[in-house]
């Protein structure tokens, strides 16, 4: 049985971890609603950080909904990702989408990242 949890070891917890991804991202994928930056790491698994700016999505309940959707996609797909630190940032207009549409956009970007997996 595959581990489907989202423990602290799968999260970017401090500003230093975010800063390392922002300074020199190895992967950059985006669409109209999301920008994902990634940096390959030496950890045994992928880690996730989510940034939903108040200026892009004003209502807290919408920001929380989007963060839950992003975490859910990551939780389900984390075993297929190489060890990478991902920072997901949102853009304006995302709160207008239904959950299914939002999930589709996120899944597409995660698929792009999986294709860019470095060969060892």
N, CA and C atoms as a LAMMPS dump frame, in Angstrom:
ITEM: TIMESTEP
0
ITEM: NUMBER OF ATOMS
360
ITEM: BOX BOUNDS ff ff ff
-5.0000000000000000e+02 5.0000000000000000e+02
-5.0000000000000000e+02 5.0000000000000000e+02
-5.0000000000000000e+02 5.0000000000000000e+02
ITEM: ATOMS id mol type element x y z
1 1 1 N 0.833 -1.175 0
2 1 2 C 0 0 0
3 1 3 C 0.887 1.251 0
4 2 1 N 0.561 2.209 -0.837
5 2 2 C 1.351 3.421 -0.993
6 2 3 C 0.987 4.411 0.111
7 3 1 N 2.008 5.061 0.667
8 3 2 C 1.795 6.057 1.714
9 3 3 C 1.187 7.314 1.099
10 4 1 N -0.02 7.666 1.494
11 4 2 C -0.731 8.809 0.932
12 4 3 C -0.791 10 1.889
13 5 1 N -0.035 9.957 2.971
14 5 2 C -0.09 11.048 3.94
15 5 3 C 0.675 12.267 3.431
16 6 1 N 0.522 13.375 4.144
17 6 2 C 1.242 14.612 3.826
18 6 3 C 1.926 15.11 5.103
19 7 1 N 2.98 14.404 5.531
20 7 2 C 3.641 14.759 6.791
21 7 3 C 4.52 16.001 6.652
22 8 1 N 5.072 16.455 7.771
23 8 2 C 5.937 17.636 7.759
24 8 3 C 7.17 17.437 6.89
25 9 1 N 7.62 16.206 6.744
26 9 2 C 8.802 15.955 5.919
27 9 3 C 8.543 16.241 4.448
28 10 1 N 7.293 16.381 4.058
29 10 2 C 6.923 16.676 2.671
30 10 3 C 6.624 18.165 2.451
31 11 1 N 6.895 18.996 3.456
32 11 2 C 6.558 20.41 3.369
33 11 3 C 7.806 21.274 3.449
34 12 1 N 7.779 22.399 2.763
35 12 2 C 8.813 23.421 2.947
36 12 3 C 8.382 24.238 4.163
37 13 1 N 9.182 24.203 5.211
38 13 2 C 8.751 24.765 6.488
39 13 3 C 9.366 26.11 6.845
40 14 1 N 10.508 26.452 6.279
41 14 2 C 11.151 27.701 6.676
42 14 3 C 11.506 28.558 5.47
43 15 1 N 11.814 29.811 5.757
44 15 2 C 12.099 30.758 4.677
45 15 3 C 13.365 30.384 3.916
46 16 1 N 14.308 29.722 4.549
47 16 2 C 15.538 29.316 3.874
48 16 3 C 15.243 28.325 2.743
49 17 1 N 14.34 27.394 2.994
50 17 2 C 13.973 26.415 1.966
51 17 3 C 13.318 27.11 0.77
52 18 1 N 12.426 28.064 1.041
53 18 2 C 11.793 28.816 -0.04
54 18 3 C 12.841 29.638 -0.794
55 19 1 N 13.719 30.274 -0.056
56 19 2 C 14.732 31.137 -0.65
57 19 3 C 15.634 30.37 -1.609
58 20 1 N 16.007 29.139 -1.245
59 20 2 C 16.862 28.33 -2.118
60 20 3 C 16.177 28.034 -3.44
61 21 1 N 14.872 27.801 -3.395
62 21 2 C 14.128 27.537 -4.632
63 21 3 C 14.027 28.811 -5.46
64 22 1 N 13.744 29.94 -4.815
65 22 2 C 13.603 31.202 -5.54
66 22 3 C 14.913 31.669 -6.168
67 23 1 N 16.02 31.472 -5.475
68 23 2 C 17.31 31.965 -5.964
69 23 3 C 17.754 31.288 -7.255
70 24 1 N 17.624 29.987 -7.302
71 24 2 C 18.137 29.259 -8.46
72 24 3 C 17.243 28.053 -8.765
73 25 1 N 16.082 28.289 -9.382
74 25 2 C 15.199 27.153 -9.691
75 25 3 C 15.747 26.325 -10.858
76 26 1 N 15.672 25.007 -10.723
77 26 2 C 16.071 24.099 -11.803
78 26 3 C 14.918 23.872 -12.771
79 27 1 N 13.699 24.016 -12.262
80 27 2 C 12.497 23.769 -13.054
81 27 3 C 11.571 24.972 -12.893
82 28 1 N 10.984 25.38 -14.014
83 28 2 C 10.01 26.476 -13.989
84 28 3 C 8.919 26.135 -14.994
85 29 1 N 7.718 25.904 -14.493
86 29 2 C 6.581 25.622 -15.367
87 29 3 C 5.43 26.528 -14.948
88 30 1 N 4.628 26.921 -15.926
89 30 2 C 3.524 27.819 -15.589
90 30 3 C 2.405 27.691 -16.608
91 31 1 N 1.26 28.201 -16.204
92 31 2 C 0.124 28.367 -17.096
93 31 3 C -0.579 29.652 -16.668
94 32 1 N -1.796 29.84 -17.095
95 32 2 C -2.508 31.08 -16.819
96 32 3 C -2.744 31.302 -15.323
97 33 1 N -2.845 30.236 -14.541
98 33 2 C -3.239 30.361 -13.141
99 33 3 C -2.169 29.996 -12.124
100 34 1 N -1.137 29.27 -12.531
101 34 2 C -0.117 28.815 -11.586
102 34 3 C 1.278 29.034 -12.141
103 35 1 N 2.228 29.232 -11.228
104 35 2 C 3.647 29.216 -11.538
105 35 3 C 4.284 28.277 -10.525
106 36 1 N 5.016 27.282 -11.015
107 36 2 C 5.68 26.343 -10.127
108 36 3 C 7.176 26.421 -10.374
109 37 1 N 7.917 26.681 -9.309
110 37 2 C 9.378 26.676 -9.341
111 37 3 C 9.851 25.446 -8.583
112 38 1 N 10.907 24.813 -9.089
113 38 2 C 11.411 23.615 -8.425
114 38 3 C 12.922 23.576 -8.412
115 39 1 N 13.452 22.934 -7.396
116 39 2 C 14.898 22.752 -7.264
117 39 3 C 15.158 21.321 -6.824
118 40 1 N 15.957 20.598 -7.615
119 40 2 C 16.293 19.214 -7.288
120 40 3 C 17.108 19.19 -6.002
121 41 1 N 16.836 18.223 -5.141
122 41 2 C 17.487 18.157 -3.831
123 41 3 C 18.075 16.774 -3.586
124 42 1 N 18.75 16.654 -2.466
125 42 2 C 19.316 15.373 -2.055
126 42 3 C 18.43 14.628 -1.078
127 43 1 N 17.255 15.181 -0.785
128 43 2 C 16.339 14.497 0.119
129 43 3 C 15.795 13.239 -0.541
130 44 1 N 15.16 12.384 0.246
131 44 2 C 14.629 11.14 -0.306
132 44 3 C 13.264 11.315 -0.954
133 45 1 N 12.631 12.482 -0.774
134 45 2 C 11.308 12.687 -1.353
135 45 3 C 11.103 14.146 -1.735
136 46 1 N 10.049 14.374 -2.482
137 46 2 C 9.7 15.726 -2.898
138 46 3 C 9.063 16.474 -1.725
139 47 1 N 9.242 17.817 -1.727
140 47 2 C 8.632 18.666 -0.708
141 47 3 C 7.874 19.8 -1.396
142 48 1 N 6.86 20.323 -0.721
143 48 2 C 5.967 21.305 -1.322
144 48 3 C 5.816 22.54 -0.449
145 49 1 N 5.777 23.702 -1.108
146 49 2 C 5.415 24.962 -0.474
147 49 3 C 4.399 25.657 -1.367
148 50 1 N 3.398 26.267 -0.767
149 50 2 C 2.327 26.908 -1.527
150 50 3 C 2.228 28.369 -1.106
151 51 1 N 2.177 29.263 -2.096
152 51 2 C 2.023 30.691 -1.837
153 51 3 C 0.79 31.176 -2.593
154 52 1 N -0.187 31.662 -1.822
155 52 2 C -1.396 32.228 -2.411
156 52 3 C -1.502 33.654 -1.888
157 53 1 N -1.17 34.621 -2.722
158 53 2 C -1.114 36.018 -2.303
159 53 3 C -2.51 36.607 -2.133
160 54 1 N -2.645 37.404 -1.093
161 54 2 C -3.923 38.058 -0.817
162 54 3 C -4.294 39.041 -1.93
163 55 1 N -3.285 39.628 -2.59
164 55 2 C -3.591 40.576 -3.67
165 55 3 C -4.149 39.867 -4.9
166 56 1 N -3.851 38.569 -5.057
167 56 2 C -4.384 37.821 -6.193
168 56 3 C -5.733 37.198 -5.88
169 57 1 N -5.899 36.719 -4.657
170 57 2 C -7.154 36.079 -4.248
171 57 3 C -7.528 36.678 -2.893
172 58 1 N -8.518 37.549 -2.891
173 58 2 C -8.814 38.369 -1.727
174 58 3 C -9.441 37.592 -0.569
175 59 1 N -10.315 36.653 -0.853
176 59 2 C -11.062 35.987 0.212
177 59 3 C -10.287 34.809 0.793
178 60 1 N -10.225 34.758 2.108
179 60 2 C -9.459 33.72 2.804
180 60 3 C -9.984 32.324 2.502
181 61 1 N -11.302 32.175 2.411
182 61 2 C -11.835 30.84 2.143
183 61 3 C -11.425 30.345 0.756
184 62 1 N -11.291 31.241 -0.214
185 62 2 C -10.837 30.848 -1.548
186 62 3 C -9.345 30.507 -1.535
187 63 1 N -8.54 31.288 -0.8
188 63 2 C -7.117 30.975 -0.683
189 63 3 C -6.913 29.61 -0.042
190 64 1 N -7.667 29.325 0.999
191 64 2 C -7.559 28.03 1.676
192 64 3 C -8.003 26.879 0.789
193 65 1 N -9.06 27.094 0.008
194 65 2 C -9.549 26.054 -0.912
195 65 3 C -8.472 25.706 -1.928
196 66 1 N -7.834 26.719 -2.472
197 66 2 C -6.795 26.495 -3.484
198 66 3 C -5.601 25.774 -2.87
199 67 1 N -5.203 26.166 -1.671
200 67 2 C -4.089 25.476 -1.006
201 67 3 C -4.425 24.007 -0.763
202 68 1 N -5.644 23.73 -0.356
203 68 2 C -6.054 22.326 -0.154
204 68 3 C -5.98 21.534 -1.457
205 69 1 N -6.428 22.136 -2.551
206 69 2 C -6.388 21.446 -3.846
207 69 3 C -4.947 21.158 -4.272
208 70 1 N -4.067 22.136 -4.119
209 70 2 C -2.664 21.944 -4.497
210 70 3 C -2.034 20.844 -3.648
211 71 1 N -2.276 20.888 -2.341
212 71 2 C -1.714 19.858 -1.46
213 71 3 C -2.247 18.473 -1.804
214 72 1 N -3.511 18.386 -2.181
215 72 2 C -4.104 17.095 -2.535
216 72 3 C -3.439 16.507 -3.783
217 73 1 N -3.233 17.336 -4.797
218 73 2 C -2.571 16.851 -6.011
219 73 3 C -1.163 16.378 -5.674
220 74 1 N -0.444 17.162 -4.888
221 74 2 C 0.918 16.777 -4.503
222 74 3 C 0.915 15.48 -3.706
223 75 1 N 0.001 15.361 -2.768
224 75 2 C -0.075 14.178 -1.91
225 75 3 C -0.263 12.905 -2.743
226 76 1 N -1.108 12.986 -3.731
227 76 2 C -1.395 11.825 -4.57
228 76 3 C -0.236 11.513 -5.518
229 77 1 N 0.455 12.555 -6.004
230 77 2 C 1.48 12.362 -7.035
231 77 3 C 2.911 12.37 -6.506
232 78 1 N 3.114 12.538 -5.204
233 78 2 C 4.466 12.727 -4.674
234 78 3 C 5.386 11.535 -4.928
235 79 1 N 4.849 10.328 -5.015
236 79 2 C 5.702 9.164 -5.234
237 79 3 C 6.264 9.133 -6.657
238 80 1 N 5.6 9.788 -7.594
239 80 2 C 6.093 9.793 -8.973
240 80 3 C 7.102 10.914 -9.217
241 81 1 N 7.273 11.81 -8.246
242 81 2 C 8.223 12.909 -8.395
243 81 3 C 9.592 12.518 -7.846
244 82 1 N 10.632 12.983 -8.522
245 82 2 C 11.992 12.814 -8.007
246 82 3 C 12.152 13.737 -6.8
247 83 1 N 13.229 13.602 -6.029
248 83 2 C 13.44 14.511 -4.896
249 83 3 C 13.587 15.957 -5.376
250 84 1 N 12.567 16.744 -5.127
251 84 2 C 12.538 18.126 -5.596
252 84 3 C 11.776 18.969 -4.577
253 85 1 N 12.22 20.207 -4.408
254 85 2 C 11.478 21.177 -3.61
255 85 3 C 10.655 22.008 -4.585
256 86 1 N 9.344 22.019 -4.397
257 86 2 C 8.442 22.761 -5.271
258 86 3 C 7.812 23.915 -4.512
259 87 1 N 7.733 25.062 -5.179
260 87 2 C 6.987 26.205 -4.66
261 87 3 C 5.92 26.535 -5.693
262 88 1 N 4.663 26.442 -5.274
263 88 2 C 3.534 26.719 -6.161
264 88 3 C 3.004 28.106 -5.812
265 89 1 N 2.944 28.97 -6.829
266 89 2 C 2.404 30.317 -6.646
267 89 3 C 1.188 30.477 -7.546
268 90 1 N 0.21 31.216 -7.059
269 90 2 C -1.031 31.388 -7.808
270 90 3 C -1.08 32.751 -8.472
271 91 1 N -1.953 32.842 -9.462
272 91 2 C -2.148 34.097 -10.188
273 91 3 C -3.607 34.522 -10.09
274 92 1 N -3.876 35.731 -10.527
275 92 2 C -5.241 36.273 -10.452
276 92 3 C -6.214 35.45 -11.289
277 93 1 N -7.462 35.434 -10.848
278 93 2 C -8.527 34.769 -11.585
279 93 3 C -8.757 33.332 -11.194
280 94 1 N -7.905 32.782 -10.389
281 94 2 C -8.01 31.37 -10.012
282 94 3 C -9.252 31.088 -9.182
283 95 1 N -9.695 32.045 -8.389
284 95 2 C -10.857 31.823 -7.535
285 95 3 C -12.141 31.633 -8.337
286 96 1 N -12.124 32.001 -9.606
287 96 2 C -13.305 31.85 -10.459
288 96 3 C -13.489 30.411 -10.944
289 97 1 N -12.435 29.603 -10.861
290 97 2 C -12.492 28.242 -11.384
291 97 3 C -13.177 27.287 -10.417
292 98 1 N -13.807 26.273 -10.99
293 98 2 C -14.334 25.168 -10.199
294 98 3 C -13.166 24.296 -9.748
295 99 1 N -13.394 23.475 -8.736
296 99 2 C -12.339 22.596 -8.231
297 99 3 C -11.787 21.683 -9.317
298 100 1 N -12.65 21.118 -10.145
299 100 2 C -12.198 20.192 -11.186
300 100 3 C -11.288 20.882 -12.194
301 101 1 N -11.602 22.115 -12.561
302 101 2 C -10.766 22.869 -13.492
303 101 3 C -9.405 23.181 -12.863
304 102 1 N -9.448 23.584 -11.616
305 102 2 C -8.215 23.91 -10.89
306 102 3 C -7.315 22.676 -10.799
307 103 1 N -7.894 21.531 -10.481
308 103 2 C -7.131 20.284 -10.394
309 103 3 C -6.497 19.925 -11.733
310 104 1 N -7.213 20.157 -12.81
311 104 2 C -6.688 19.86 -14.145
312 104 3 C -5.448 20.693 -14.444
313 105 1 N -5.502 21.985 -14.134
314 105 2 C -4.35 22.856 -14.368
315 105 3 C -3.14 22.416 -13.544
316 106 1 N -3.371 22.048 -12.291
317 106 2 C -2.261 21.622 -11.433
318 106 3 C -1.678 20.303 -11.931
319 107 1 N -2.548 19.341 -12.265
320 107 2 C -2.073 18.04 -12.755
321 107 3 C -1.211 18.204 -14.004
322 108 1 N -1.622 19.075 -14.909
323 108 2 C -0.853 19.294 -16.136
324 108 3 C 0.563 19.792 -15.831
325 109 1 N 0.677 20.708 -14.881
326 109 2 C 2.003 21.232 -14.531
327 109 3 C 2.855 20.177 -13.836
328 110 1 N 2.257 19.369 -12.984
329 110 2 C 3.004 18.3 -12.309
330 110 3 C 3.496 17.281 -13.341
331 111 1 N 2.697 16.997 -14.357
332 111 2 C 3.133 16.089 -15.429
333 111 3 C 4.355 16.652 -16.15
334 112 1 N 4.352 17.967 -16.396
335 112 2 C 5.517 18.598 -17.038
336 112 3 C 6.758 18.447 -16.179
337 113 1 N 6.612 18.612 -14.876
338 113 2 C 7.753 18.472 -13.963
339 113 3 C 8.252 17.035 -13.962
340 114 1 N 7.345 16.071 -13.987
341 114 2 C 7.745 14.652 -14.019
342 114 3 C 8.556 14.342 -15.263
343 115 1 N 8.228 14.979 -16.387
344 115 2 C 8.983 14.755 -17.631
345 115 3 C 10.394 15.32 -17.553
346 116 1 N 10.595 16.337 -16.719
347 116 2 C 11.897 16.981 -16.602
348 116 3 C 12.782 16.322 -15.547
349 117 1 N 12.362 15.189 -15.042
350 117 2 C 13.125 14.486 -14.012
351 117 3 C 14.542 14.201 -14.5
352 118 1 N 15.548 14.541 -13.709
353 118 2 C 16.935 14.318 -14.161
354 118 3 C 17.267 12.839 -14.189
355 119 1 N 18.038 12.446 -15.178
356 119 2 C 18.46 11.054 -15.255
357 119 3 C 19.756 10.898 -14.461
358 120 1 N 19.794 9.867 -13.647
359 120 2 C 20.974 9.643 -12.781
360 120 3 C 21.81 8.523 -13.31
